[in-house]
Amino acid sequence: MCNKNQIIDWLKINHPELSWTRAPGDEPPTGVDSLYINRQEGYEIADLMYKFFKSCYIKCNDSNLKKKL
């Protein structure tokens, strides 16, 4: 299964341009049905990816992470 920290670590290494600051209003994490996701915010992308991987029973490995982005 997938671990959110694996996704965050992978994003930080492979996409250093993302912002990793969470504002107080950013909790709870972004929902899958959200109409808008800020693609510059690493935590929002990681939250969405984690929910996708978990719901589809996809393993978090480098190959799968590359395919999904």
Secondary structure, 3 states (H helix, E strand, C coil): CCCHHHHHHHHHHHCCCCECCCCHHHCCCCCCCCCCCCCCEHHHHHHHHHHHHHHCCCCCCHHHHHHHC
